[in-house]
Structure formats: C-alpha cells, structure tokens
Amino acid sequence: MPGTKYTLDVSNLHSRNPFKQFDRWLQEAKNDKDIKNPSVMCLTTCSPDCKPSCRMIQLQDFNEKGLLFSTHYESKKAKELNLNPKCSVCFYWDDLDRQVVMNGRVEKISEVDYYSYFSRKPIEEQIKIVVSEQGKILPDKQPMIEKQKKLMKQFEETKQVPLPETWCGYLFIPEEFDFWQGNSDDLDDRLRFRLKRDHENTDLVVQGEGFWVIERLSA
Ligand SMILES: Cc1cc2nc3c(=O)[nH]c(=O)nc-3n(C[C@H](O)[C@H](O)[C@H](O)COP(=O)(O)O)c2cc1C
C-alpha cells in the first residue's frame, strides 16, 4: 500500500509472545479510524473429504487462551469444525498493510460462557441470532421477518433474550502465527511464530517466549 512505512523484525517486535504481538496489532487496527471492521476475520474450515471453505466472521473476544467467535450450531462451518477442529483464520488490515494468518484448532465453549457474551449484545443483535436458521434454503424471507417483529415486541421491555439452543461459541486456539507487514519503500516482511518441535536444534531459529520459536519467511 503506498505510504506504508512499517517494518517487521525480531528486533522491533512488541513481544516475543505471539498472543501479545497479535494483541498489539489488533489494538493498532482498532485505533485506526480508516479501518472499519478491525475485528473481522476470515475462517477457513475443511470438510472430512478435504474440501475447504471460507467465510468472514466477527472476533468476539481475544485473550491468551485464544480467539472467541460464535455461530449457528447447524451451519456448514460448525458441522465441519465438529468433525475436524483444525482450521485457519486470517485478518487483513488494509490501512496498516498488515495480515495475520493463524493455524490451529477450535474447542466449543460452554453455554454459560457463551451466554455472558450473548447477553451483552444489543437486543436487535440477539434477536437476529435467535431468528437465524443459518444455511437453510429459504423460499421466502417473510416468516423470519414476522418472527423478528414478534420477538422484538416480546422482549422490548426486558431487552434480554434467552440463549437460543442453536447458537454456540468456539474458542480458536492458534498453534502457528504468520505476521505479514507490507512496506511500500522496501521488501515486505514476514515473521512466523510456531511451537518448538521435540529435540529441535533451536540454533537455526530465534527463541520466542516459552515454547514459541520465531522464523523470518520470505514475503
Ligand atoms: C463482516 C461479517 C461478519 C460476520 N460475522 C459472522 C459471525 O460472527 N458468525 C457467523 O456465524 N456468521 C458471520 N457472518 C456470516 C458468514 O460470513 C457466513 O455467511 C455464515 O456464517 C454462513 O457460513 P457457513 O455456511 O459457511 O457456515 C459474517 C459475515 C460478514 C460479512
């Protein structure tokens, strides 16, 4: 992207812990007024017969345990994740000329934990979730509109909708991070964080925090 002046090197990393490094980039993206959806990521799953599929989803929360997102339990992605929890996510922040790709796996979170996120959403968002039959072929949208109106009326005072049984939260646990930094005046940069392999000779890699090692990749 023209004008981008950032570089990425082990010497200027915010942290050698990839979770902390990602958190810094995410905060910088959130602070950039030209980035409209900093918390949106592309999730790629894979069917048991190895057919990949991807879609954008909203990151709901992030900490050193992983990345939390939510979806319909009968959606294509949920069905695939239940059979094969290995998946990838990708963030792209155009204005900062940055991409982060993470490979890892998901674990379903408890209903109680997910409810604490769901209950903080505005009533309109909660009702959209209740009404959703994600992925179902619909001859007509009208029945959903009717259901939405009915629920808005039913919950307009309490503004608190019970958690629908069909919606659930997943924690994505990254096992590899690939940070890419574009640079308009120079070669682009890429640093990969991965977990150290058993008996690996770490002279060839940079030691990250804990079990992480860091490698420079050609961009
Ligand atoms: C910006 C954006 C954010 C989205 N966030 C979510 C989300 O958090 N959860 C979700 O299930 N779908 C979300 N969607 C819809 C998905 O992209 C997708 O259409 C839907 O989940 C069905 O995917 P599937 O049939 O592959 O499972 C979002 C779409 C966009 C464009």
The ligand as a MOL file (V3000), in Angstrom:
LIG
                    3D

  0  0  0     0  0            999 V3000
M  V30 BEGIN CTAB
M  V30 COUNTS 31 33 0 0 0
M  V30 BEGIN ATOM
M  V30 1 C -18.4230 -8.7910 8.3100 0
M  V30 2 C -19.1200 -10.1120 8.5330 0
M  V30 3 C -19.1880 -10.6580 9.8100 0
M  V30 4 C -19.8250 -11.8820 10.0200 0
M  V30 5 N -19.8250 -12.4200 11.2770 0
M  V30 6 C -20.3480 -13.6620 11.4740 0
M  V30 7 C -20.2480 -14.3000 12.7520 0
M  V30 8 O -19.6700 -13.7810 13.7110 0
M  V30 9 N -20.7940 -15.5360 12.8820 0
M  V30 10 C -21.4180 -16.1830 11.8520 0
M  V30 11 O -21.8870 -17.2960 12.0350 0
M  V30 12 N -21.5180 -15.6030 10.6300 0
M  V30 13 C -20.9880 -14.3720 10.4100 0
M  V30 14 N -21.0600 -13.7920 9.1570 0
M  V30 15 C -21.7130 -14.5510 8.0710 0
M  V30 16 C -20.7200 -15.5770 7.4960 0
M  V30 17 O -19.7830 -14.9390 6.6440 0
M  V30 18 C -21.4050 -16.7090 6.7270 0
M  V30 19 O -22.1910 -16.2070 5.6840 0
M  V30 20 C -22.2820 -17.5690 7.6250 0
M  V30 21 O -21.7020 -17.7780 8.8870 0
M  V30 22 C -22.5590 -18.9270 6.9790 0
M  V30 23 O -21.3430 -19.5980 6.7890 0
M  V30 24 P -21.2510 -21.1860 6.5300 0
M  V30 25 O -22.4860 -21.5580 5.7490 0
M  V30 26 O -20.0140 -21.3670 5.7350 0
M  V30 27 O -21.1940 -21.8600 7.8500 0
M  V30 28 C -20.4270 -12.5660 8.9290 0
M  V30 29 C -20.3460 -12.0130 7.6480 0
M  V30 30 C -19.7010 -10.8150 7.4580 0
M  V30 31 C -19.5990 -10.2650 6.0390 0
M  V30 END ATOM
M  V30 BEGIN BOND
M  V30 1 1 1 2
M  V30 2 1 2 3
M  V30 3 2 2 30
M  V30 4 2 3 4
M  V30 5 1 4 5
M  V30 6 1 4 28
M  V30 7 2 5 6
M  V30 8 1 6 7
M  V30 9 1 6 13
M  V30 10 2 7 8
M  V30 11 1 7 9
M  V30 12 1 9 10
M  V30 13 2 10 11
M  V30 14 1 10 12
M  V30 15 2 12 13
M  V30 16 1 13 14
M  V30 17 1 14 15
M  V30 18 1 14 28
M  V30 19 1 15 16
M  V30 20 1 16 17
M  V30 21 1 16 18
M  V30 22 1 18 19
M  V30 23 1 18 20
M  V30 24 1 20 21
M  V30 25 1 20 22
M  V30 26 1 22 23
M  V30 27 1 23 24
M  V30 28 2 24 25
M  V30 29 1 24 26
M  V30 30 1 24 27
M  V30 31 2 28 29
M  V30 32 1 29 30
M  V30 33 1 30 31
M  V30 END BOND
M  V30 END CTAB
M  END
